[in-house]
Amino acid sequence: MVKQTFQTNKGELVVEGPVTAEELEQLTLDEGLRTFRPPKRQKEALIEISQIPDGRIVIARIDTIIVGYVTYHPPDSFERWALGPPELIELGAIEVSPKVRGLGVGKKLLEVTFADPTMDNYIVIATEYYWHWDLEKTGLRVMEYKELMDRLMSSAGLLVTETDDEEICSHPANMLAVRYGKNVSQESIDQFKSILFLNKKED
Ligand SMILES: CC(C)(COP(=O)(O)OP(=O)(O)OC[C@H]1O[C@@H](n2cnc3c(N)ncnc32)[C@H](O)[C@@H]1OP(=O)(O)O)[C@@H](O)C(=O)NCCC(=O)NCCS
């Protein structure tokens, strides 16, 4: 478990993880964390992910209130990423409550995640689809939001990577970001790279 405290103009934040289901049970999700689903249901989803093999939750909290989180889990079986090596995991979601956005909490969640040497055993991917983004509350245009996501992800070594995945390619703002852990074998990296492009070009 990595734990760091972090001073903001909203008070002291604790950023820590991976947290267990039992630890999550004791905490409350801030009311502002509702980009993906209402906070109560999102807390249940976090607890579920923390219990699956290779599932991982890192949180930012003020006292017992979770104000930000990031989730990691193996790819869904119906996605092409499930064809990758066993060390492949997906950054599923990152969310920071509007009251503490723009203070570096998102970046800190990723920094704490990758301060854990275990993460060097994985290839971590983030599939970013613009329809998941909070365009309304941030007031950003789609391509500005893409820049935000790129800055956020690249701060932790998740770099934009080309693919012919249909969902990623369906809009220019969507993107795939990848971080290769330094302990991942070349064989696994090659297996992952072989699934980036699956659609054969017609002659
Ligand atoms: C995306 C999100 C997690 C960012 O969290 P955050 O704590 O505000 O991010 P940070 O403060 O760490 O900022 C990260 C980078 O984005 C930039 N950024 C943040 N808010 C921005 C804004 N409103 N306009 C422009 N850039 C912005 C920061 O400048 C920073 O880059 P820099 O350090 O190079 O300057 C947050 O906006 C959020 O929860 N959005 C809703 C959920 C979502 O869209 N998740 C992504 C899909 S899973």
Residues whose N, C-alpha, C, O or C-beta is under 5 A from the ligand:
A	BS01	LIG	T35 G92 A93 I94 E95 V96 V100 R101 G102 L103 G104 V105 G106 K107 H132 W133 D134 T138 L148 R151 L152
